[in-house]
Amino acid sequence: MSDSIVLIPTYNEKENIENIIRAVFALEKDFHILVIDDGSPDGTASIVHNLISEEFSGRLFIEERIGKLGLGTAYIHGFKWALARSYGYIFEMDADFSHNPDDLPRLYSACHDEGYDVSVGSRYVTGVNVVNWPIGRVLMSYFASKYVRVITGLNVKDTTAGFVCYRRKVLETIDLDHIRFKGYAFQIEMKYTAYVLGFRIKEVSVIFVNRRLGTSKMNSSIFGEAFFGVIDLRRRKATGKIKSRPEEIGIINRSS
């Protein structure tokens, strides 16, 4: 039984899903994978079911949801699924190879070997490590992260990164039912909540490569949610509304 599960949300990823699964399973470290599919009409789920039945039973899993319900809710669904089992390290990763599976062991090592609670695959911790993105999108993403740091005080350079490893304890402590954002701002909210609750976060430098196959799910409304959501996060912290689950209060890791 692996101690690690990689969560991969999907919507219309038939061009990528088999290749990303095989790339993760080719790693020397044993990872399990949970695909959370939001009713992809292109047959993404069927590809995963075939891989489970033919090759990867016991290592590959799928949860199917009806309709496109948002990235944040997909990850919350996956977090709860993983917490109902014995995984100690729970990862977020995209299906489109913008996150390199070869970096998974490095994120794992930051938490398992170095003792951090959250490790973030960071595009900006050593400059700007982005390949094949339009310059406008690079600038928007980079300055969005700077904006988040200014407003919240969160000392993470890539606050919107979606390549993340969480220790089990972090997700057990965060009240997942009170995570509010569904899109781009979800990634900010999770990191900020972990920070407010006293967990240690490490950024691990990675190179982000824009997808080659399939269609990006990014749109202007996602950026709008992030812009205004950050202000709301600061307000919620000031009013004491960012909290751990009641049964976890008093036993949070407060190391700095």
Summary of the structure (lengths in Angstrom):
residues: 256
radius of gyration: 17.3
end to end distance: 31.6
largest distance: 52.1
contacts: 825
relative contact order: 0.15
helix: 43%
strand: 16%
